[in-house]
């Protein structure tokens, strides 16, 4: 991992942008949307930036940049000019003040980089190649824009509005997690156009019994991760415990839910003991076993087993 991914709260925080051209327009627009207090330093600025200034969205120091303009009040600095020498001076001045700085399109002079963003209100997905392949990142973003429901912002706002209500109705953390997983899995929720529709599905699902019973799903692994079915991936994201054979490729183990416990096993006896403990604790378990393996038939019994797709 070349960069540590994070979302930074810039609301009400001062940010300096040196430069007033097309590149600055893109950066300032995003910064203003994030609620930052943006100061632009440039002798001239594009019409778009001029409009933002006239609307009080940001400040403009109509002057050439000088070292005196840099101070530690800024939490972030952007150098966006087409003059590398000036950009590097901005970088050096920012570093003297201990400020994070980004010299656009000059990666060695960047403390941070900005990812490509899929934005659905409260839902934001950031994609980055660490500056290696912007075109590839753009293609990935296009795919996500196409796949993701357009009403994600509506779903997120609804979920946020129900935090207190669901705590009152389902006091157990695991029950609440299972409820929301079931709710957001509903096809009707994915296609809902109004809050009223979501409320209807919410109340209907609350009327059903949400249980904390555990489950065990057996998922086969092989040499090609892409042969995993969407159902298998979905269940891997819901599992609280993942048991995997020591020879299982890391890519399969790494694709489970981030906060799931991951435990390796080396034989059937070891696995049987782990499953008994999981059953006692009513956990949702995924067991990763080798493709077409026959040695676990007795342990699997009537549990769900998901084979790899066949080419």
ZIBEL-V144408 format. One record per pair of residues at least 12 apart in sequence whose ideal C-beta (glycine too) atoms are under 6 Angstrom apart, sorted by the first residue. I is the first residue (numbers start at 1). J is the second residue. If there is no record, write none. Layout:
i->I j->J
i->I j->J
This chain:
i->2 j->130
i->3 j->130
i->10 j->34
i->10 j->36
i->11 j->35
i->13 j->36
i->13 j->75
i->14 j->37
i->14 j->73
i->14 j->74
i->15 j->31
i->15 j->36
i->15 j->38
i->15 j->76
i->16 j->39
i->16 j->74
i->16 j->77
i->17 j->38
i->17 j->40
i->17 j->78
i->18 j->41
i->18 j->65
i->18 j->79
i->18 j->90
i->19 j->42
i->19 j->80
i->19 j->81
i->20 j->40
i->20 j->42
i->20 j->44
i->20 j->45
i->20 j->49
i->23 j->80
i->23 j->104
i->24 j->80
i->25 j->46
i->25 j->48
i->25 j->49
i->27 j->78
i->32 j->57
i->32 j->58
i->38 j->58
i->39 j->59
i->40 j->60
i->41 j->61
i->41 j->65
i->41 j->69
i->43 j->64
i->67 j->93
i->70 j->93
i->70 j->97
i->72 j->97
i->74 j->99
i->76 j->100
i->77 j->94
i->77 j->99
i->77 j->101
i->78 j->102
i->79 j->103
i->80 j->104
i->87 j->103
i->91 j->103
i->91 j->109
i->100 j->112
i->107 j->131
i->113 j->131
i->115 j->127
i->115 j->128
i->116 j->137
i->116 j->141
i->118 j->141
i->118 j->144
i->118 j->145
i->120 j->152
i->120 j->153
i->121 j->153
i->121 j->156
i->122 j->156
i->123 j->152
i->123 j->156
i->127 j->140
i->127 j->141
i->149 j->190
i->151 j->192
i->158 j->198
i->174 j->212
i->175 j->210
i->175 j->212
i->178 j->210
i->179 j->210
i->181 j->238
i->183 j->205
i->186 j->201
i->188 j->201
i->189 j->201
i->212 j->282
i->213 j->282
i->214 j->279
i->214 j->282
i->214 j->283
i->214 j->284
i->215 j->284
i->216 j->285
i->216 j->303
i->217 j->235
i->217 j->286
i->217 j->304
i->218 j->287
i->218 j->289
i->218 j->300
i->218 j->303
i->218 j->305
i->219 j->232
i->219 j->286
i->219 j->288
i->219 j->306
i->220 j->291
i->220 j->307
i->220 j->308
i->221 j->248
i->221 j->252
i->221 j->288
i->222 j->291
i->222 j->308
i->225 j->251
i->227 j->308
i->227 j->309
i->229 j->309
i->232 j->306
i->236 j->256
i->236 j->286
i->237 j->257
i->238 j->284
i->239 j->256
i->239 j->260
i->239 j->284
i->239 j->286
i->240 j->260
i->240 j->283
i->240 j->284
i->241 j->261
i->241 j->278
i->241 j->283
i->241 j->285
i->242 j->256
i->242 j->260
i->242 j->262
i->242 j->286
i->243 j->263
i->243 j->265
i->243 j->274
i->243 j->287
i->244 j->264
i->244 j->288
i->246 j->264
i->246 j->266
i->248 j->288
i->252 j->288
i->291 j->308
